[in-house]
Every structure is written in structure tokens, then in C-alpha cells.
């Protein structure tokens, strides 16, 4: 049985870019693509048929049919071999797509949909799904570099392990390299055990850096054996995580981050790093919730 990739459709240019990305994902995975439109108007008791003063093809129902047909055609253009289904579901967009994520292996959305505020870099739907979706969520911002690698942010936390799993699987599907990037500062690095117990804050030079190199290596253990065809470049950066990932995204085709990482507040479903990537990355961003994230 094939898997399922779900994409939100609202007729905006952003959602059509998401449809194209979702069609490629479905092709790589051998999955079915489901186009989903959340149709909120019936709940607001708005007439769905044509206006008596308008042409026969007017009305909200015909408008939805047109935008779904347009999205279907866009998907077929990108991946004609993929099975495409359509679903127009009454309800609010966030609720509908969150429910769809329960049976999908990936949900894809545009960064901003219809009605998004001018100047807002990413819409509430993308942020909400990244925090609450039951599967990885791919937010299509700018088009990534088609020949670039997949960049994955690695922090060594149990919550961030799912991002590493997803990045390796995605790299294998796409046939591209991975850049595994770990950024640290003296404020977020775990303190190594000092050699002199009488001086608990004294460490040999480079002790922190060596510990962070070790953390990255341990986070990747087993993945390269599972995916021997994926070439991995390791980068340990002494600096801010957000700045390092945003810079790395300039030459990437995809950026993968965990929903919450090391040092995240308990109960916070979406961390500051993942939120920053949704707003500022220069390529599509996949946000992956870990097994330890609350449901």
C-alpha cells in the first residue's frame, strides 16, 4: 500500500508552489497525493451557488472546483505518474489539515495563503501545523537550490532525533548529500567533566569544542550504515544556531529542523529555532516533531 502526501490548496500562488513540491515528494515516495481544500463557507451560512445576477459559473462552489482543477493540473504537470485525489472538506483550514496529518506521511503547505497579511513572511497555518501536525510538515518558502544538499540542524536532543531520521530518508529519496550542522556557544554547550574537581569550571582549551564534535558524531551513529549511499558532510559551528542555519539554507534545496531542540521549554510545541527558520530560511523547511514532543 502506498503512502500519502497531503497538500493544502487555497488558490494562492504560495499554495500552488506547495502543490508542485508535494507532487515531487509523492513521486519520490511512490505515494498518493491528496489535494485538500478547507471549505469554511458552509459553516458561515454563505450561499454556495451562483448569484442570480451572475453567470452560471459564478458562486463559491464553482470557484473551489476551479482552484482544485488548477491545482490538479499543476500536480500532473510536475509528476504525471502520481495518483492525485481531491478532498474539499468543510471546516477551518488549521483544523482540517491537522486532522489530515494523522493519516499522512507528509503534509505540505505554502508559507502564506489567501488573505495573508502583506509583509508577513509566514502564515499562521504553517506555524500551527509545524507545532501540531502528527507527521513532518514541509513549508515551501523560497525555492531551494536544486543542486544543493539537504541541511539538517543537529542538536543531539531526543526531540531533534526525528529531524535526523527524516533528513537521511529524504536524502536517499532525492539522491543528494546531507550537511549535518551543529552550532554551539558557551551558553548552550553542556559542560564537560573537569579534570580538576577542585576547579569545577576549569577545562582544558578546546574541551567544549571537542565535546560538541562528539555530540554531532553520536547523533549520526547508525544513520550512515542504514543509508550507505548518502554522503554526509559534518559541520560544527561556534556561533548562533539560527544564524548558522539561515546562512546554510542559502545553498540548500531543503532545510530540516526539529520542532523543539535542546533547551526548549517543557510544553512548548515549537521552538525558537524552528520558528526562525520558517520566517527566514532561503529554501523550503521541513519541521519534524520528535517522539518526545507532547501530542
DAKA-V13526 format. One record per pair of residues at least 24 apart in sequence whose ideal C-beta (glycine too) atoms are under 8 Angstrom apart, sorted by the first residue. I is the first residue (numbers start at 1). J is the second residue. Records with the same first field share a line. If there is no record, write none. Layout:
BEGIN
I = J + J
END
This chain:
BEGIN
2 = 29 + 30 + 31 + 32 + 83
3 = 29 + 30 + 31 + 32 + 104 + 105
4 = 31 + 32 + 34 + 103 + 104 + 105
5 = 29 + 31 + 32 + 33 + 34 + 104 + 105 + 106 + 107 + 108
6 = 34 + 36 + 97 + 100 + 101 + 104 + 106 + 107 + 108
7 = 33 + 34 + 35 + 36 + 71 + 107 + 108 + 109
8 = 36 + 37 + 38 + 93 + 97 + 107 + 108 + 109 + 110 + 113 + 125
9 = 35 + 36 + 37 + 67 + 68 + 71
10 = 37 + 38 + 67 + 93 + 110 + 113 + 114
11 = 63 + 67 + 70 + 114
12 = 110 + 112 + 113 + 114 + 116
13 = 110
14 = 110 + 111 + 112 + 113 + 116 + 140
15 = 71 + 109 + 110 + 113 + 114
16 = 70 + 71 + 74 + 110
17 = 110 + 140 + 143
18 = 108 + 109 + 110 + 138 + 140
19 = 71 + 74 + 75 + 78 + 108
20 = 74 + 75 + 78
21 = 108 + 138 + 140 + 284
22 = 75 + 106 + 108 + 138
23 = 74 + 75 + 76 + 78 + 79 + 82 + 84
24 = 78 + 79
25 = 106 + 108 + 138
26 = 79 + 82
27 = 78 + 79 + 81 + 82
28 = 173 + 174
29 = 105 + 106 + 173
31 = 82 + 105
32 = 82 + 83 + 84 + 85
33 = 75 + 79 + 82 + 83 + 84 + 85
34 = 84 + 85 + 86 + 87 + 100 + 104
35 = 68 + 71 + 72 + 75 + 84 + 85 + 86 + 87
36 = 87 + 89 + 96 + 97 + 100
37 = 64 + 67 + 68 + 86 + 87 + 88 + 89
38 = 89 + 90 + 91 + 92 + 93 + 95 + 96 + 97
39 = 64 + 88 + 89 + 90 + 91
40 = 90 + 91 + 92 + 93
42 = 90
43 = 90 + 91 + 92
64 = 88
93 = 125
94 = 124 + 125 + 128 + 129
97 = 125 + 129 + 133
98 = 128 + 129 + 132 + 133 + 134
101 = 129 + 133 + 134 + 135 + 137
102 = 134 + 135
104 = 135
105 = 135 + 136
106 = 135 + 136 + 137 + 138
107 = 133 + 135 + 136 + 137 + 138
108 = 137 + 138 + 139 + 140
109 = 137 + 138 + 139 + 140
110 = 139 + 140
111 = 139 + 140 + 141 + 278
121 = 278 + 279 + 280
122 = 278 + 279
126 = 278
127 = 270 + 275 + 278
130 = 259 + 270 + 274 + 278 + 287
131 = 259 + 269 + 270
132 = 269
133 = 287 + 289
134 = 289 + 295
136 = 162 + 166 + 286 + 287 + 288 + 289
137 = 286 + 287
138 = 284 + 285 + 286
139 = 278 + 284 + 285 + 286 + 287
140 = 284
141 = 278 + 281 + 282 + 283 + 284 + 285
142 = 281 + 282 + 283 + 284
143 = 283 + 284
144 = 249 + 252 + 253 + 254 + 255 + 282 + 283 + 284
145 = 250 + 251 + 252 + 253 + 283
146 = 253
147 = 253
148 = 176 + 251 + 252 + 253 + 283
149 = 176 + 177 + 178 + 179 + 233 + 251 + 252 + 253
150 = 174 + 176 + 177 + 178 + 179 + 252 + 253 + 254 + 255 + 256
151 = 178 + 179 + 181 + 245 + 248 + 249 + 252 + 254 + 255 + 256
152 = 178 + 179 + 180 + 181 + 255 + 256 + 257
153 = 181 + 182 + 183 + 241 + 245 + 255 + 256 + 257 + 258 + 261 + 273 + 277
154 = 180 + 181 + 182 + 216 + 219 + 220
155 = 182 + 219 + 241 + 258 + 261 + 262
156 = 182 + 215 + 216 + 218 + 219 + 262
157 = 258 + 260 + 261 + 262 + 264 + 290
158 = 290 + 291 + 292
159 = 258 + 259 + 260 + 261 + 262 + 264 + 289 + 290 + 292 + 293
160 = 219 + 257 + 258 + 260 + 261 + 262 + 290
161 = 219 + 258 + 290 + 291
162 = 258 + 288 + 289 + 290 + 291
163 = 256 + 257 + 258 + 286 + 288 + 290
164 = 219 + 220 + 223
165 = 223 + 288
166 = 256 + 286 + 288
167 = 256 + 286
168 = 223 + 226 + 227 + 230
169 = 227
170 = 254 + 256 + 286
171 = 227 + 230
172 = 227 + 229 + 230
174 = 253
175 = 229
176 = 253
177 = 230 + 231 + 232 + 233
178 = 230 + 231 + 232 + 233
179 = 232 + 233 + 235 + 248 + 252
180 = 216 + 219 + 220 + 232 + 233 + 234 + 235
181 = 235 + 237 + 244 + 245 + 248
182 = 212 + 215 + 216 + 219 + 234 + 235 + 236 + 237
183 = 236 + 237 + 238 + 239 + 240 + 241 + 243 + 244 + 245
184 = 208 + 212 + 236 + 237 + 238 + 241
185 = 238 + 239 + 240
188 = 241 + 262 + 263
190 = 215
209 = 236 + 238
212 = 236
241 = 273
242 = 272 + 273 + 276 + 277 + 280
245 = 273 + 276 + 277 + 281
246 = 276 + 277 + 280 + 281 + 282
249 = 277 + 281 + 282 + 283 + 285
250 = 282 + 283
252 = 282 + 283
253 = 283 + 284
254 = 283 + 284 + 285 + 286
255 = 281 + 283 + 284 + 285 + 286
256 = 285 + 286 + 288
257 = 285 + 286 + 287 + 288
258 = 287 + 288 + 289 + 290
259 = 287 + 288 + 289 + 290 + 293
260 = 289 + 290 + 293
267 = 294
269 = 293 + 294
END
